[in-house]
Amino acid sequence: MKLLLFVPFLLLGAAGPLGAEGNGDLERLQGEAARLEAALAEAPGDHDLLLAAGRIQYDLGAFFGASSGREAAARLEAAYLIDRDPVTKAFLGAAYAYAAGSAGDYLARLDLARRAMRCADEAAAERPDDPLVRLLRAEGSYFLPDMFERSRTADADLEYLFARYQADRQCFAGLFDPALVFYVKARMSVKERLMDQAYRYALAGRKIAADDFVKRRLAEFLKGFEE
């Protein structure tokens, strides 16, 4: 994700027309994906390369609709087989969730969604105080169809992250831009048809965003309220 990213991601889940800067972000991610794939050709069992490649593929899908999510899942599955750590599992859960949201076949969607929830919940149970794990579970919940009723899970994760941020504004340093928490909350609010709330969270996120990539994603999100 562009937690670097996670990810992790689109206007989370809804890629629309890109401006010049958006195209530049997409081209940079595609270039990085190509570089990582070339490196993996030389070292196919390298955990760090597999994890990085999976995260980039997740971002390409989640932020720009330029990947199905299955590419990310394949790389992250391989990384997880080498090192079964909760963060890799959380990324894998988010990738499964995105793949489920974009899958055309109902049974495939159901299988991917179940994998997504299992990975996300197990990762959160193993490392409940890890902000990245909680953010990835909330992000993945956005992509899952409404029938799985993940709004409460996402809300609990986001409230935890907001509480951490209120207590210590530097608590996510080195992990992700705090504005991503506001961004995911805004997207979840749209999914729940709480448009005024979505606008407020996106606006608050734009005010604190430090990462240029995140700033542009929030600006694009807010344009939808101005048109």
C-alpha positions as a Markdown table, in Angstrom:
| # | Residue | x | y | z |
|---|---|---|---|---|
| 1 | Met | 0.0 | 0.0 | 0.0 |
| 2 | Lys | 1.1 | 3.5 | -0.2 |
| 3 | Leu | 1.4 | 3.4 | 3.5 |
| 4 | Leu | 4.5 | 3.4 | 1.9 |
| 5 | Leu | 1.8 | 3.0 | 0.6 |
| 6 | Phe | -0.6 | -0.2 | 2.5 |
| 7 | Val | -1.7 | -0.3 | 0.1 |
| 8 | Pro | -2.7 | -0.5 | 0.5 |
| 9 | Phe | -5.0 | 1.8 | -2.5 |
| 10 | Leu | -8.0 | 4.2 | -5.6 |
| 11 | Leu | -9.9 | 6.1 | -4.1 |
| 12 | Leu | -10.2 | 3.0 | -2.1 |
| 13 | Gly | -11.9 | 0.8 | -4.4 |
| 14 | Ala | -13.2 | 3.1 | -7.0 |
| 15 | Ala | -10.8 | 4.2 | -9.7 |
| 16 | Gly | -12.0 | 7.1 | -11.7 |
| 17 | Pro | -10.5 | 9.4 | -14.3 |
| 18 | Leu | -7.0 | 10.4 | -13.4 |
| 19 | Gly | -5.5 | 13.8 | -13.7 |
| 20 | Ala | -1.9 | 14.4 | -14.7 |
| 21 | Glu | -0.6 | 13.9 | -11.2 |
| 22 | Gly | -2.7 | 10.7 | -10.8 |
| 23 | Asn | -1.3 | 9.3 | -14.0 |
| 24 | Gly | 2.2 | 10.1 | -12.7 |
| 25 | Asp | 1.5 | 8.2 | -9.5 |
| 26 | Leu | 0.2 | 5.2 | -11.5 |
| 27 | Glu | 3.2 | 5.2 | -13.8 |
| 28 | Arg | 5.6 | 5.4 | -10.8 |
| 29 | Leu | 3.8 | 2.4 | -9.2 |
| 30 | Gln | 3.9 | 0.4 | -12.4 |
| 31 | Gly | 7.6 | 1.2 | -12.8 |
| 32 | Glu | 8.3 | 0.0 | -9.3 |
| 33 | Ala | 6.2 | -3.1 | -9.9 |
| 34 | Ala | 8.3 | -3.9 | -13.0 |
| 35 | Arg | 11.5 | -3.3 | -11.1 |
| 36 | Leu | 10.5 | -5.7 | -8.3 |
| 37 | Glu | 9.3 | -8.4 | -10.8 |
| 38 | Ala | 12.7 | -8.2 | -12.5 |
| 39 | Ala | 14.4 | -8.6 | -9.1 |
| 40 | Leu | 12.2 | -11.6 | -8.2 |
| 41 | Ala | 13.3 | -13.3 | -11.4 |
| 42 | Glu | 16.8 | -13.3 | -10.0 |
| 43 | Ala | 15.7 | -14.1 | -6.4 |
| 44 | Pro | 12.3 | -15.8 | -6.5 |
| 45 | Gly | 12.4 | -16.8 | -2.9 |
| 46 | Asp | 13.3 | -13.5 | -1.4 |
| 47 | His | 10.7 | -12.7 | 1.3 |
| 48 | Asp | 11.3 | -8.9 | 1.3 |
| 49 | Leu | 11.0 | -8.7 | -2.5 |
| 50 | Leu | 7.8 | -10.8 | -2.5 |
| 51 | Leu | 6.3 | -8.7 | 0.3 |
| 52 | Ala | 7.2 | -5.4 | -1.5 |
| 53 | Ala | 5.8 | -6.8 | -4.9 |
| 54 | Gly | 2.6 | -7.8 | -3.2 |
| 55 | Arg | 2.2 | -4.4 | -1.6 |
| 56 | Ile | 2.8 | -2.6 | -4.9 |
| 57 | Gln | 0.3 | -4.8 | -6.7 |
| 58 | Tyr | -2.2 | -4.2 | -4.0 |
| 59 | Asp | -1.8 | -0.4 | -4.4 |
| 60 | Leu | -2.2 | -0.7 | -8.2 |
| 61 | Gly | -5.5 | -2.3 | -7.6 |
| 62 | Ala | -6.8 | -0.5 | -4.6 |
| 63 | Phe | -5.8 | 3.0 | -5.7 |
| 64 | Phe | -6.1 | 2.8 | -9.5 |
| 65 | Gly | -8.0 | -0.4 | -10.5 |
| 66 | Ala | -4.9 | -1.5 | -12.4 |
| 67 | Ser | -4.7 | -4.9 | -10.8 |
| 68 | Ser | -7.3 | -7.6 | -9.9 |
| 69 | Gly | -5.9 | -8.2 | -6.5 |
| 70 | Arg | -5.0 | -11.8 | -7.3 |
| 71 | Glu | -1.5 | -10.7 | -8.4 |
| 72 | Ala | -1.0 | -9.1 | -5.0 |
| 73 | Ala | -2.4 | -12.2 | -3.2 |
| 74 | Ala | -0.1 | -14.5 | -5.1 |
| 75 | Arg | 3.0 | -12.6 | -4.1 |
| 76 | Leu | 1.8 | -12.2 | -0.5 |
| 77 | Glu | 0.9 | -15.9 | -0.2 |
| 78 | Ala | 4.5 | -16.7 | -1.2 |
| 79 | Ala | 5.9 | -14.2 | 1.3 |
| 80 | Tyr | 3.7 | -15.6 | 4.1 |
| 81 | Leu | 4.9 | -19.2 | 3.4 |
| 82 | Ile | 8.4 | -17.9 | 4.1 |
| 83 | Asp | 7.6 | -15.8 | 7.2 |
| 84 | Arg | 4.3 | -16.2 | 8.8 |
| 85 | Asp | 4.2 | -12.8 | 10.5 |
| 86 | Pro | 0.9 | -10.9 | 11.3 |
| 87 | Val | 1.7 | -7.9 | 9.1 |
| 88 | Thr | 2.2 | -10.1 | 6.0 |
| 89 | Lys | -1.0 | -11.9 | 6.9 |
| 90 | Ala | -2.8 | -8.6 | 7.3 |
| 91 | Phe | -1.6 | -7.4 | 3.8 |
| 92 | Leu | -2.7 | -10.8 | 2.4 |
| 93 | Gly | -6.2 | -10.3 | 4.0 |
| 94 | Ala | -6.5 | -6.9 | 2.4 |
| 95 | Ala | -5.4 | -8.3 | -1.0 |
| 96 | Tyr | -8.0 | -11.1 | -0.7 |
| 97 | Ala | -10.7 | -8.5 | 0.2 |
| 98 | Tyr | -9.9 | -6.3 | -2.8 |
| 99 | Ala | -9.9 | -9.4 | -5.1 |
| 100 | Ala | -13.2 | -10.5 | -3.6 |
| 101 | Gly | -14.7 | -7.1 | -4.4 |
| 102 | Ser | -13.6 | -7.2 | -8.0 |
| 103 | Ala | -14.3 | -10.9 | -8.7 |
| 104 | Gly | -17.1 | -11.6 | -11.2 |
| 105 | Asp | -17.9 | -15.1 | -10.1 |
| 106 | Tyr | -20.0 | -15.4 | -7.0 |
| 107 | Leu | -18.4 | -18.5 | -5.6 |
| 108 | Ala | -14.9 | -17.1 | -6.2 |
| 109 | Arg | -16.0 | -13.9 | -4.4 |
| 110 | Leu | -17.3 | -15.9 | -1.5 |
| 111 | Asp | -14.1 | -17.9 | -1.2 |
| 112 | Leu | -11.9 | -14.8 | -1.4 |
| 113 | Ala | -14.0 | -12.9 | 1.1 |
| 114 | Arg | -13.8 | -15.8 | 3.6 |
| 115 | Arg | -10.0 | -15.9 | 3.2 |
| 116 | Ala | -9.8 | -12.1 | 3.6 |
| 117 | Met | -11.8 | -12.1 | 6.9 |
| 118 | Arg | -9.9 | -15.1 | 8.3 |
| 119 | Cys | -6.5 | -13.6 | 7.5 |
| 120 | Ala | -7.4 | -10.1 | 8.8 |
| 121 | Asp | -9.0 | -11.4 | 12.0 |
| 122 | Glu | -6.2 | -13.8 | 12.8 |
| 123 | Ala | -3.6 | -11.0 | 12.2 |
| 124 | Ala | -5.5 | -8.7 | 14.5 |
| 125 | Ala | -5.8 | -11.3 | 17.1 |
| 126 | Glu | -2.1 | -12.1 | 17.0 |
| 127 | Arg | -1.1 | -8.4 | 17.1 |
| 128 | Pro | -4.0 | -6.3 | 18.3 |
| 129 | Asp | -1.9 | -3.2 | 19.1 |
| 130 | Asp | -0.2 | -3.0 | 15.7 |
| 131 | Pro | -1.6 | 0.1 | 13.9 |
| 132 | Leu | -0.8 | -1.2 | 10.4 |
| 133 | Val | -2.6 | -4.5 | 11.0 |
| 134 | Arg | -5.7 | -2.6 | 12.3 |
| 135 | Leu | -5.6 | -0.2 | 9.4 |
| 136 | Leu | -5.3 | -3.0 | 6.8 |
| 137 | Arg | -8.2 | -4.8 | 8.3 |
| 138 | Ala | -10.3 | -1.7 | 8.2 |
| 139 | Glu | -9.3 | -1.1 | 4.6 |
| 140 | Gly | -10.1 | -4.6 | 3.6 |
| 141 | Ser | -13.5 | -4.3 | 5.2 |
| 142 | Tyr | -14.3 | -1.5 | 2.8 |
| 143 | Phe | -13.8 | -3.8 | -0.2 |
| 144 | Leu | -15.9 | -6.7 | 1.1 |
| 145 | Pro | -19.5 | -6.9 | -0.1 |
| 146 | Asp | -22.2 | -5.7 | 2.4 |
| 147 | Met | -23.5 | -9.2 | 2.9 |
| 148 | Phe | -20.5 | -9.9 | 5.2 |
| 149 | Glu | -21.4 | -7.0 | 7.5 |
| 150 | Arg | -17.9 | -5.8 | 8.2 |
| 151 | Ser | -18.8 | -2.2 | 9.0 |
| 152 | Arg | -18.6 | -2.8 | 12.7 |
| 153 | Thr | -15.2 | -4.4 | 12.5 |
| 154 | Ala | -13.9 | -1.5 | 10.4 |
| 155 | Asp | -15.4 | 1.1 | 12.8 |
| 156 | Ala | -13.8 | -0.6 | 15.8 |
| 157 | Asp | -10.4 | -0.6 | 14.1 |
| 158 | Leu | -10.7 | 3.0 | 13.0 |
| 159 | Glu | -11.9 | 4.1 | 16.5 |
| 160 | Tyr | -8.9 | 2.4 | 18.0 |
| 161 | Leu | -6.6 | 4.2 | 15.5 |
| 162 | Phe | -8.2 | 7.6 | 16.1 |
| 163 | Ala | -7.8 | 7.1 | 19.9 |
| 164 | Arg | -4.1 | 6.2 | 19.4 |
| 165 | Tyr | -3.6 | 9.3 | 17.3 |
| 166 | Gln | -5.4 | 11.6 | 19.8 |
| 167 | Ala | -3.1 | 10.3 | 22.5 |
| 168 | Asp | 0.1 | 10.6 | 20.5 |
| 169 | Arg | 0.2 | 12.4 | 17.1 |
| 170 | Gln | 3.5 | 10.7 | 16.3 |
| 171 | Cys | 2.3 | 7.1 | 17.0 |
| 172 | Phe | 2.1 | 6.1 | 13.3 |
| 173 | Ala | 5.6 | 7.6 | 12.4 |
| 174 | Gly | 7.4 | 5.2 | 10.1 |
| 175 | Leu | 4.3 | 3.2 | 9.4 |
| 176 | Phe | 1.9 | 5.4 | 7.4 |
| 177 | Asp | 0.5 | 8.9 | 7.1 |
| 178 | Pro | -2.2 | 9.5 | 9.8 |
| 179 | Ala | -4.4 | 11.0 | 7.1 |
| 180 | Leu | -4.9 | 7.5 | 5.8 |
| 181 | Val | -7.0 | 6.7 | 8.8 |
| 182 | Phe | -9.3 | 9.7 | 8.0 |
| 183 | Tyr | -9.3 | 8.6 | 4.3 |
| 184 | Val | -10.5 | 5.1 | 5.1 |
| 185 | Lys | -13.1 | 6.4 | 7.5 |
| 186 | Ala | -14.3 | 8.7 | 4.7 |
| 187 | Arg | -14.6 | 5.9 | 2.3 |
| 188 | Met | -16.4 | 3.7 | 4.8 |
| 189 | Ser | -18.8 | 6.6 | 5.4 |
| 190 | Val | -19.6 | 6.7 | 1.7 |
| 191 | Lys | -20.3 | 3.0 | 1.7 |
| 192 | Glu | -22.7 | 3.5 | 4.6 |
| 193 | Arg | -24.2 | 6.5 | 2.7 |
| 194 | Leu | -23.1 | 9.0 | 5.4 |
| 195 | Met | -22.1 | 11.6 | 2.9 |
| 196 | Asp | -21.7 | 14.6 | 5.3 |
| 197 | Gln | -19.6 | 12.5 | 7.6 |
| 198 | Ala | -17.5 | 11.3 | 4.7 |
| 199 | Tyr | -16.8 | 14.9 | 3.6 |
| 200 | Arg | -15.8 | 16.0 | 7.1 |
| 201 | Tyr | -13.3 | 13.1 | 7.6 |
| 202 | Ala | -11.8 | 13.6 | 4.2 |
| 203 | Leu | -11.4 | 17.4 | 4.9 |
| 204 | Ala | -9.8 | 16.7 | 8.2 |
| 205 | Gly | -7.5 | 14.2 | 6.7 |
| 206 | Arg | -6.4 | 16.7 | 4.0 |
| 207 | Lys | -5.5 | 19.2 | 6.6 |
| 208 | Ile | -3.1 | 16.8 | 8.4 |
| 209 | Ala | -1.7 | 14.9 | 5.3 |
| 210 | Ala | 2.0 | 15.1 | 4.9 |
| 211 | Asp | 2.6 | 12.5 | 2.2 |
| 212 | Asp | 2.1 | 13.9 | -1.3 |
| 213 | Phe | 0.5 | 10.7 | -2.6 |
| 214 | Val | -2.1 | 10.8 | 0.2 |
| 215 | Lys | -2.7 | 14.5 | -0.3 |
| 216 | Arg | -3.6 | 13.8 | -3.9 |
| 217 | Arg | -5.9 | 10.9 | -3.1 |
| 218 | Leu | -7.8 | 13.1 | -0.6 |
| 219 | Ala | -8.0 | 16.0 | -3.0 |
| 220 | Glu | -9.5 | 13.7 | -5.7 |
| 221 | Phe | -11.9 | 12.3 | -3.2 |
| 222 | Leu | -13.1 | 15.8 | -2.2 |
| 223 | Lys | -13.6 | 16.8 | -5.8 |
| 224 | Gly | -16.5 | 14.4 | -5.9 |
| 225 | Phe | -18.3 | 16.6 | -3.4 |
| 226 | Glu | -17.6 | 19.8 | -5.3 |
| 227 | Glu | -18.9 | 18.7 | -8.7 |
